[in-house]
């Protein structure tokens, strides 16, 4: 199958990481893959680093301009299926496919994110045969596939745990932590600002009573000055470090005693999987996403209470029980290898791509 992954994101994200992972996996199985990304951006660099054939996108182009520019790529590469991750990209691709009079579009929905079909999305469904790809059966069951000509399908997220075995942890000095005490690596994005506030309040309660705890925050928006002001207001600035977006957070995650996930969507799902691969137990709020990836009391802990003192008590007991944390980390790695493999994810994408490649489904009214 000739497949184009179309990604107009200007910056790196969990969603773009999944697109590249899927594209690389399909390429190794013999599919002809092209990856379209913003010229000179992080996503294009990552795609090239994954040995994918890339084509540049103009980040300043309008939706109409993007569709016109894409027509040539579709024709030159004889593209049959295009994979996108947003409604705007679906509209651009749908327009280009309509001009080309061939092909279908698959829209991957970020993990545990509600699929909203707005005006542009409704128009896109009329322009080209479309299908949706979600990450879990639970999300599939809640979808209303009205207007989607191609049956929605599941491509479960997964990673290759073996690639983490040679990863060296960051030193405490590199993280900015003191010479001893537990390190919590916190996966953040702007959607998790409220949950991050709870993390800081918990830290302020733990700090006076327990051995030094250090919090290392990484992810999109982690360098926001407002976060630093918040830590200063709670008197925990010396216990918190913020990892620059340009720096690979993986060594910091590997050095952590525990991973606290406050991010959302694909970023949160991948953070859970990364921690599991590194044998790091996960802390997260009891959300549907966290419940899917974290086995309560087995691979991590899920927080139900919004009361800081109760959360602090739970975290304190967790951090002081090294034997239990080690068991949780080992159980997390085993669960990842059993239930969240990269091959399963590629299988899901391949099923979706093959279904979308059925030419009988391409005609739209």
GINORTA-V294604 format. One record per pair of residues at least 24 apart in sequence whose ideal C-beta (glycine too) atoms are under 10 Angstrom apart, sorted by the first residue. I is the first residue (numbers start at 0). J is the second residue. D is the distance in whole Angstrom. If there is no record, write none. Layout:
[[I,J,D] [I,J,D]]
This chain:
[[0,25,8] [0,28,10] [0,29,9] [0,30,5] [0,31,7] [0,32,9] [0,78,10] [0,79,6] [0,80,6] [0,349,8] [0,352,5] [0,353,7] [0,355,9] [0,356,5] [1,30,7] [1,31,5] [1,32,8] [1,33,8] [1,73,10] [1,76,6] [1,77,5] [1,78,5] [1,79,5] [1,80,7] [1,81,10] [1,102,9] [1,352,10] [1,356,9] [2,26,9] [2,30,6] [2,31,7] [2,32,5] [2,33,7] [2,34,9] [2,76,9] [2,78,7] [2,79,7] [2,80,5] [2,81,7] [2,82,7] [2,102,10] [2,105,9] [2,348,9] [2,349,10] [2,352,6] [2,355,9] [2,356,8] [3,31,10] [3,32,8] [3,33,5] [3,34,8] [3,35,6] [3,52,10] [3,54,8] [3,69,8] [3,72,7] [3,73,7] [3,76,7] [3,78,5] [3,79,9] [3,80,7] [3,81,5] [3,82,7] [3,83,9] [3,92,8] [3,95,10] [3,102,9] [3,104,9] [4,32,7] [4,33,7] [4,34,5] [4,35,7] [4,36,8] [4,42,10] [4,46,8] [4,51,8] [4,53,10] [4,80,10] [4,81,8] [4,82,5] [4,83,8] [4,84,9] [4,105,10] [4,107,10] [4,348,10] [5,33,9] [5,34,8] [5,35,5] [5,36,8] [5,54,9] [5,56,8] [5,65,9] [5,69,7] [5,72,9] [5,78,10] [5,81,5] [5,82,7] [5,83,5] [5,84,8] [5,85,9] [5,88,5] [5,89,9] [5,91,7] [5,92,5] [5,95,9] [5,104,9] [6,34,7] [6,35,7] [6,36,5] [6,37,8] [6,40,9] [6,42,6] [6,43,9] [6,45,10] [6,46,8] [6,56,8] [6,82,9] [6,83,8] [6,84,7] [6,85,9] [6,88,7] [7,35,8] [7,36,8] [7,37,6] [7,40,10] [7,42,9] [7,56,6] [7,57,10] [7,58,7] [7,60,9] [7,62,10] [7,65,7] [7,83,8] [7,84,9] [7,85,7] [7,87,7] [7,88,5] [7,91,8] [7,92,10] [8,36,8] [8,37,7] [8,40,8] [8,41,9] [8,42,6] [8,56,10] [8,58,9] [8,84,8] [8,85,8] [8,88,9] [9,36,9] [9,37,5] [9,40,6] [9,41,8] [9,42,8] [9,56,10] [9,58,6] [10,37,9] [10,40,7] [10,41,6] [10,42,8] [10,219,7] [10,244,8] [11,40,8] [11,41,4] [11,42,6] [11,44,9] [11,45,7] [11,219,8] [11,244,8] [11,245,10] [12,41,9] [12,42,8] [12,84,9] [12,109,9] [12,188,9] [12,218,10] [12,219,7] [12,264,9] [12,265,7] [12,266,7] [12,269,10] [13,109,8] [13,110,8] [13,156,9] [13,186,10] [13,188,8] [13,218,9] [13,219,9] [13,262,8] [13,263,9] [13,264,7] [13,265,3] [13,266,4] [13,267,8] [13,268,7] [13,269,5] [13,270,8] [14,42,10] [14,84,5] [14,85,8] [14,107,8] [14,108,10] [14,109,5] [14,110,9] [14,112,9] [14,264,7] [14,265,5] [14,266,8] [14,269,9] [15,40,9] [15,41,8] [15,42,5] [15,43,10] [15,45,7] [15,46,9] [15,84,8] [15,265,9] [16,42,9] [16,45,7] [16,158,10] [16,265,8] [16,266,9] [16,269,6] [17,84,8] [17,107,7] [17,109,8] [17,110,9] [17,134,9] [17,154,9] [17,156,7] [17,158,10] [17,265,6] [17,268,9] [17,269,7] [17,344,8] [17,348,9] [18,42,8] [18,45,10] [18,46,9] [18,82,7] [18,83,9] [18,84,6] [18,107,7] [18,265,10] [18,348,10] [19,45,6] [19,46,5] [19,47,10] [19,48,9] [19,49,5] [19,51,7] [20,45,10] [20,49,8] [20,156,9] [20,157,9] [20,158,8] [20,159,9] [20,269,9] [20,341,7] [20,344,7] [20,345,8] [20,348,9] [21,82,7] [21,107,8] [21,132,9] [21,154,7] [21,156,10] [21,341,10] [21,344,7] [21,345,7] [21,347,9] [21,348,5] [21,349,9] [21,351,10] [21,352,9] [22,46,7] [22,49,7] [22,51,6] [22,52,10] [22,53,10] [22,82,8] [22,345,10] [22,348,9] [23,48,10] [23,49,5] [23,50,7] [23,51,6] [23,341,10] [23,345,9] [24,49,10] [24,157,10] [24,159,10] [24,341,7] [24,342,8] [24,344,7] [24,345,3] [24,346,9] [24,348,7] [24,349,8] [25,51,10] [25,82,9] [25,345,7] [25,348,6] [25,349,6] [25,352,7] [26,50,8] [26,51,7] [26,52,9] [26,345,10] [27,345,8] [28,345,7] [28,346,9] [28,348,10] [28,349,6] [30,79,10] [30,80,9] [30,348,9] [30,349,8] [30,352,7] [30,353,9] [30,356,10] [31,76,7] [31,77,8] [31,78,9] [31,79,9] [32,76,10] [32,82,10] [32,352,10] [33,72,7] [33,73,10] [33,75,9] [33,76,5] [33,78,7] [33,81,9] [34,82,10] [35,65,10] [35,68,10] [35,69,7] [35,72,7] [35,78,10] [35,81,9] [35,83,10] [35,88,9] [35,92,9] [41,244,9] [41,245,9] [52,76,9] [56,88,10] [56,91,9] [60,91,9] [61,91,9] [62,87,7] [62,88,9] [62,90,6] [62,91,5] [62,94,8] [62,119,8] [63,90,10] [63,91,9] [63,94,8] [64,91,9] [65,90,9] [65,91,4] [65,92,9] [65,94,8] [65,95,8] [66,90,8] [66,91,5] [66,92,8] [66,93,8] [66,94,4] [66,95,5] [66,96,9] [66,97,9] [66,98,7] [66,126,9] [67,91,10] [67,94,8] [67,95,8] [67,98,8] [68,95,8] [69,94,8] [69,95,4] [69,96,9] [69,98,9] [69,99,9] [70,94,9] [70,95,5] [70,96,9] [70,97,10] [70,98,5] [70,99,6] [71,95,9] [71,99,10] [72,99,10] [73,98,8] [73,99,5] [73,101,8] [73,102,7] [74,98,9] [74,99,6] [74,101,9] [77,101,9] [77,102,9] [78,102,6] [78,103,10] [79,103,7] [79,352,9] [79,355,8] [79,356,5] [79,357,10] [79,358,8] [79,361,9] [80,104,7] [80,105,6] [80,128,10] [80,130,9] [80,149,10] [80,351,8] [80,352,5] [80,353,9] [80,354,9] [80,355,5] [80,356,5] [80,357,10] [80,361,10] [81,105,7] [81,106,10] [81,127,8] [81,129,10] [81,355,9] [82,106,8] [82,107,6] [82,130,10] [82,132,8] [82,154,10] [82,348,8] [82,351,8] [82,352,8] [82,355,9] [83,107,7] [83,123,9] [83,129,9] [83,132,10] [84,108,8] [84,109,7] [84,132,9] [84,265,9] [85,109,9] [85,119,10] [85,120,10] [86,114,9] [86,115,7] [86,116,7] [86,117,6] [86,118,9] [86,119,5] [86,120,5] [86,121,10] [86,122,10] [86,123,7] [87,119,7] [87,120,9] [87,123,9] [88,123,9] [89,116,9] [89,119,8] [89,120,6] [89,122,10] [89,123,4] [89,124,8] [89,126,9] [89,127,9] [89,129,7] [89,131,10] [90,117,10] [90,118,9] [90,119,5] [90,120,7] [90,121,10] [90,122,6] [90,123,4] [90,124,10] [90,126,8] [90,127,10] [91,119,10] [91,123,9] [91,126,10] [92,123,8] [92,126,9] [92,127,7] [92,129,9] [93,119,9] [93,120,9] [93,122,8] [93,123,4] [93,124,8] [93,125,8] [93,126,4] [93,127,4] [93,128,9] [93,129,7] [93,363,9] [94,122,9] [94,123,8] [94,126,6] [94,127,8] [95,126,9] [95,127,8] [96,123,10] [96,126,7] [96,127,4] [96,128,8] [96,129,9] [96,361,8] [96,363,9] [97,123,10] [97,125,9] [97,126,4] [97,127,6] [97,363,8] [98,126,9] [99,127,9] [100,127,10] [100,361,9] [100,362,9] [101,127,9] [101,358,8] [101,361,6] [102,127,7] [102,128,8] [102,355,8] [102,356,9] [102,358,9] [102,361,7] [103,127,6] [103,128,4] [103,129,7] [103,130,7] [103,148,8] [103,149,6] [103,352,9] [103,354,9] [103,355,4] [103,356,7] [103,357,8] [103,358,9] [103,360,6] [103,361,6] [103,363,9] [104,128,7] [104,129,5] [104,130,8] [104,149,9] [104,355,8] [105,129,7] [105,130,5] [105,131,7] [105,132,5] [105,149,7] [105,151,10] [105,152,8] [105,154,9] [105,348,9] [105,351,6] [105,352,7] [105,354,9] [105,355,5] [106,130,7] [106,131,5] [106,132,7] [106,133,10] [106,147,9] [106,151,10] [107,131,8] [107,132,4] [107,133,8] [107,134,8] [107,154,7] [107,265,9] [107,348,8] [107,351,9] [108,132,7] [108,133,5] [108,134,8] [108,138,7] [108,139,10] [108,142,8] [108,151,9] [108,264,10] [108,265,10] [109,133,9] [109,134,8] [109,263,9] [109,264,4] [109,265,5] [109,266,9] [109,267,10] [109,268,9] [110,134,5] [110,135,8] [110,138,8] [110,155,10] [110,156,7] [110,263,9] [110,264,5] [110,265,5] [110,266,9] [110,267,7] [110,268,4] [110,269,8] [110,271,10] [110,287,10] [110,288,6] [110,291,9] [110,292,9] [111,135,8] [111,137,8] [111,138,7] [111,141,10] [111,263,8] [111,264,7] [111,265,9] [111,267,8] [111,268,8] [111,286,8] [111,287,6] [111,288,4] [111,289,9] [111,290,10] [111,291,8] [111,292,10] [112,138,9] [112,190,10] [112,263,8] [112,264,5] [112,265,8] [112,288,9] [113,138,9] [113,141,8] [113,142,10] [114,138,8] [114,141,9] [114,142,6] [114,143,9] [114,144,10] [114,147,10] [114,151,9] [116,143,9] [116,145,8] [116,146,7] [116,147,9] [120,146,9] [121,145,10] [121,146,7] [124,148,8] [124,363,8] [125,363,6] [125,364,8] [126,363,7] [127,361,8] [127,363,6] [128,355,7] [128,357,9] [128,358,10] [128,359,10] [128,360,5] [128,361,5] [128,362,7] [128,363,6] [129,355,9] [129,360,10] [129,363,9] [130,351,7] [130,352,10] [130,354,7] [130,355,5] [130,360,9] [131,351,9] [132,347,7] [132,348,7] [132,350,9] [132,351,5] [132,352,9] [132,355,9] [133,347,9] [133,351,10] [134,264,10] [134,265,8] [134,268,7] [134,288,9] [134,291,8] [134,344,9] [134,347,9] [135,268,9] [135,287,9] [135,288,9] [135,291,6] [135,292,10] [136,291,10] [137,287,7] [137,288,10] [137,290,10] [137,291,7] [138,287,9] [138,288,10] [138,291,9] [141,287,10] [148,355,9] [148,360,6] [148,361,9] [148,362,9] [148,363,7] [148,364,10] [149,351,8] [149,354,6] [149,355,5] [149,356,10] [149,357,8] [149,360,6] [149,361,10] [150,351,9] [150,354,7] [150,355,10] [150,360,9] [151,351,9] [151,354,10] [152,347,7] [152,348,9] [152,350,6] [152,351,4] [152,352,10] [152,353,10] [152,354,7] [152,355,9] [153,343,10] [153,344,10] [153,346,10] [153,347,6] [153,350,9] [153,351,8] [154,343,9] [154,344,6] [154,345,8] [154,346,8] [154,347,3] [154,348,5] [154,349,9] [154,350,8] [154,351,6] [154,352,10] [155,291,10] [155,338,8] [155,339,7] [155,340,9] [155,343,5] [155,344,6] [155,346,9] [155,347,6] [155,348,10] [156,265,8] [156,268,5] [156,269,7] [156,271,9] [156,272,7] [156,291,9] [156,292,8] [156,339,7] [156,340,10] [156,341,9] [156,343,9] [156,344,6] [156,347,9] [157,272,7] [157,335,8] [157,336,10] [157,338,8] [157,339,4] [157,340,5] [157,341,5] [157,342,7] [157,343,5] [157,344,4] [157,345,8] [157,346,9] [157,347,9] [158,269,8] [158,272,5] [158,273,7] [158,275,9] [158,276,6] [158,335,7] [158,339,7] [158,340,8] [158,341,5] [158,344,8] [159,276,8] [159,335,10] [159,336,10] [159,340,8] [159,341,4] [159,342,8] [159,344,10] [160,272,9] [160,273,10] [160,275,8] [160,276,4] [160,277,9] [160,278,9] [160,332,6] [160,333,10] [160,335,5] [160,336,5] [160,339,9] [160,340,8] [160,341,9] [161,276,9] [161,336,9] [161,341,10] [162,249,10] [162,276,8] [162,341,9] [163,249,8] [163,252,9] [163,253,8] [163,273,8] [163,275,10] [163,276,4] [163,277,6] [163,278,9] [163,332,9] [163,335,10] [164,276,9] [164,277,9] [166,247,10] [166,249,6] [166,250,7] [166,252,9] [166,253,5] [166,254,10] [166,273,10] [166,276,9] [166,277,7] [167,249,10] [167,250,6] [167,253,7] [167,254,9] [168,249,9] [168,250,6] [168,251,8] [168,252,9] [168,253,4] [168,254,4] [168,255,8] [168,277,9] [169,215,8] [169,242,9] [169,246,9] [169,247,9] [169,248,9] [169,249,9] [169,250,4] [169,251,5] [169,252,9] [169,253,7] [169,254,5] [169,255,9] [170,250,9] [170,254,8] [171,213,8] [171,254,8] [173,215,10] [173,240,10] [173,242,10] [173,246,9] [173,250,8] [173,251,8] [173,254,8] [174,213,7] [174,214,10] [174,215,5] [174,240,6] [174,242,8] [174,250,9] [174,251,6] [174,254,6] [174,255,9] [175,213,7] [175,215,7] [175,237,9] [175,238,10] [175,239,9] [175,240,4] [175,241,9] [175,242,9] [175,251,10] [176,211,8] [176,212,9] [176,213,4] [176,214,9] [176,215,7] [176,238,9] [176,239,10] [176,240,7] [176,251,10] [176,254,9] [177,210,10] [177,211,5] [177,212,10] [177,213,7] [177,237,9] [177,238,9] [178,211,9] [179,210,7] [179,211,7] [179,213,10] [180,209,8] [180,210,5] [180,211,4] [180,212,6] [180,213,6] [180,238,9] [180,256,9] [180,318,9] [181,205,10] [181,209,9] [181,210,8] [181,211,8] [181,212,5] [181,213,7] [181,214,10] [181,255,8] [181,256,4] [181,257,7] [181,314,10] [181,317,10] [181,318,5] [181,319,9] [181,321,9] [181,324,9] [182,211,10] [182,212,8] [182,213,5] [182,214,8] [182,215,6] [182,240,10] [182,251,8] [182,252,10] [182,254,6] [182,255,5] [182,256,5] [182,257,8] [182,258,10] [183,212,7] [183,213,7] [183,214,5] [183,215,7] [183,216,9] [183,238,10] [183,239,10] [183,255,6] [183,256,6] [183,257,5] [183,258,7] [183,259,5] [183,279,10] [183,282,8] [183,314,8] [183,318,8] [184,213,10] [184,214,8] [184,215,5] [184,216,8] [184,217,7] [184,242,9] [184,248,7] [184,249,10] [184,251,5] [184,252,5] [184,253,9] [184,254,8] [184,255,4] [184,256,9] [184,257,8] [184,258,5] [184,259,7] [184,260,9] [184,270,9] [184,273,10] [184,274,8] [184,277,10] [184,279,7] [185,214,6] [185,215,7] [185,216,5] [185,217,7] [185,218,8] [185,221,8] [185,239,9] [185,241,10] [185,242,9] [185,251,10] [185,252,10] [185,255,9] [185,257,10] [185,258,8] [185,259,5] [185,260,8] [185,261,6] [185,262,9] [185,270,9] [185,282,9] [186,216,8] [186,217,7] [186,218,5] [186,221,9] [186,248,8] [186,252,8] [186,258,7] [186,259,7] [186,260,5] [186,261,7] [186,262,5] [186,263,10] [186,266,7] [186,267,7] [186,269,8] [186,270,4] [186,271,8] [186,273,8] [186,274,8] [186,281,9] [186,283,9] [187,216,5] [187,217,7] [187,218,4] [187,219,8] [187,220,7] [187,221,5] [187,223,9] [187,226,8] [187,241,9] [187,242,9] [187,259,9] [187,260,9] [187,261,6] [187,262,6] [187,266,9] [187,267,10] [187,270,9] [188,217,10] [188,218,5] [188,219,5] [188,220,6] [188,221,8] [188,261,8] [188,262,4] [188,263,6] [188,264,8] [188,265,10] [188,266,5] [188,267,8] [188,270,9] [189,218,9] [189,219,7] [189,220,4] [189,221,10] [189,223,8] [189,226,10] [189,262,9] [189,263,9] [190,219,9] [190,220,9] [190,261,9] [190,262,7] [190,263,4] [190,264,7] [190,266,8] [190,267,9] [191,218,8] [191,219,10] [191,220,9] [191,260,8] [191,261,4] [191,262,5] [191,263,6] [191,264,10] [191,266,9] [191,267,8] [191,284,9] [192,220,8] [192,223,9] [192,225,8] [192,226,8] [192,229,9] [192,261,8] [193,261,9] [193,284,10] [193,305,10] [194,259,9] [194,260,9] [194,261,4] [194,262,9] [194,263,9] [194,267,10] [194,283,9] [194,284,6] [194,286,9] [194,302,9] [194,305,10] [195,220,10] [195,221,9] [195,226,7] [195,229,8] [195,230,10] [195,259,9] [195,261,5] [195,262,9] [196,226,9] [196,229,7] [196,233,9] [196,261,9] [196,307,10] [197,259,10] [197,261,8] [197,284,8] [197,302,8] [197,304,10] [197,305,7] [197,306,10] [197,307,7] [197,310,7] [198,235,10] [198,239,9] [198,259,6] [198,261,6] [198,282,9] [198,307,10] [198,310,9] [198,314,9] [199,226,9] [199,229,6] [199,230,6] [199,232,9] [199,233,5] [199,234,10] [199,235,6] [199,238,9] [199,239,8] [199,307,10] [200,229,10] [200,233,7] [200,235,9] [200,306,10] [200,307,4] [200,308,9] [200,310,8] [200,311,8] [201,235,10] [201,259,9] [201,282,10] [201,302,9] [201,307,6] [201,308,9] [201,309,10] [201,310,5] [201,311,5] [201,312,10] [201,313,9] [201,314,6] [201,315,9] [202,230,9] [202,233,8] [202,234,10] [202,235,5] [202,238,6] [202,239,7] [202,259,10] [202,307,10] [202,311,8] [202,314,9] [203,230,9] [203,232,10] [203,233,4] [203,234,6] [203,235,5] [203,238,9] [203,307,8] [203,311,9] [204,233,10] [204,235,10] [204,307,6] [204,308,6] [204,310,8] [204,311,4] [204,312,9] [204,314,9] [204,315,9] [205,235,9] [205,238,9] [205,307,10] [205,310,10] [205,311,5] [205,312,9] [205,314,7] [205,315,6] [205,318,8] [206,233,9] [206,234,8] [206,235,6] [206,237,9] [206,238,6] [206,311,10] [207,234,10] [208,311,9] [208,315,8] [209,311,9] [209,314,9] [209,315,6] [209,318,7] [209,319,8] [210,318,9] [210,319,9] [211,237,9] [211,238,7] [212,238,6] [212,239,10] [212,256,9] [212,314,9] [212,315,9] [212,318,7] [213,237,9] [213,238,6] [213,239,8] [213,240,7] [213,255,9] [213,256,9] [214,238,6] [214,239,5] [214,240,7] [214,241,9] [214,255,10] [214,259,8] [215,239,8] [215,240,5] [215,241,8] [215,242,6] [215,248,8] [215,251,5] [215,252,9] [215,254,8] [215,255,7] [215,258,10] [215,259,10] [216,240,7] [216,241,5] [216,242,7] [216,248,9] [216,251,9] [216,259,9] [216,261,9] [217,241,8] [217,242,4] [217,243,9] [217,244,8] [217,246,8] [217,247,9] [217,248,4] [217,249,9] [217,251,6] [217,252,8] [217,262,10] [217,270,9] [218,242,8] [218,244,8] [218,248,7] [218,260,10] [218,261,9] [218,262,6] [218,266,6] [218,267,9] [218,270,8] [219,244,7] [219,262,8] [219,266,7] [220,244,8] [220,262,9] [221,248,9] [221,262,10] [248,273,9] [249,273,7] [249,276,10] [249,277,8] [252,276,9] [252,277,6] [252,279,7] [253,277,5] [253,278,9] [253,279,7] [254,279,9] [255,279,5] [255,280,9] [256,280,8] [256,317,9] [256,318,7] [256,321,9] [256,324,7] [256,328,10] [257,281,7] [257,282,6] [257,299,8] [257,300,9] [257,314,8] [257,317,7] [257,318,7] [257,324,7] [257,327,9] [257,328,9] [258,282,7] [258,283,9] [258,299,8] [258,328,10] [258,331,10] [259,283,7] [259,284,10] [259,299,10] [259,300,10] [259,302,9] [259,314,9] [260,284,8] [260,286,9] [260,288,9] [260,289,7] [260,292,9] [260,293,8] [260,299,9] [262,288,10] [263,288,8] [264,288,8] [267,292,8] [268,292,6] [268,339,9] [271,298,9] [271,299,8] [271,331,9] [271,335,9] [271,339,9] [272,331,9] [272,335,6] [272,339,6] [272,341,10] [273,335,10] [274,298,9] [274,299,8] [274,328,9] [274,331,7] [274,332,10] [274,335,9] [275,299,8] [275,327,10] [275,328,8] [275,330,9] [275,331,4] [275,332,6] [275,333,9] [275,334,7] [275,335,4] [275,336,9] [275,338,10] [275,339,7] [276,331,8] [276,332,7] [276,335,6] [276,336,9] [276,339,9] [277,328,8] [277,331,9] [277,332,8] [277,335,10] [278,324,10] [278,325,8] [278,327,9] [278,328,4] [278,329,6] [278,330,9] [278,331,6] [278,332,5] [278,333,9] [278,335,9] [279,324,9] [279,327,9] [279,328,6] [279,331,7] [279,332,9] [280,317,8] [280,323,8] [280,324,5] [280,325,9] [280,326,9] [280,327,4] [280,328,5] [280,329,10] [280,330,8] [280,331,6] [281,327,8] [281,328,9] [281,331,7] [282,310,9] [282,313,9] [282,314,7] [282,317,7] [282,318,10] [284,310,10] [291,338,10] [291,339,10] [292,331,9] [292,334,9] [292,335,9] [292,338,9] [292,339,7] [293,327,10] [293,331,8] [293,334,9] [294,327,9] [294,330,7] [294,331,8] [294,334,6] [294,338,10] [296,323,9] [296,327,8] [296,330,10] [297,326,9] [297,327,7] [297,330,5] [297,331,8] [297,333,10] [297,334,8] [298,326,10] [298,327,6] [298,328,8] [298,329,9] [298,330,5] [298,331,4] [298,332,9] [298,333,9] [298,334,6] [298,335,9] [299,324,9] [299,327,6] [299,328,9] [299,330,9] [299,331,7] [300,324,10] [300,327,8]]
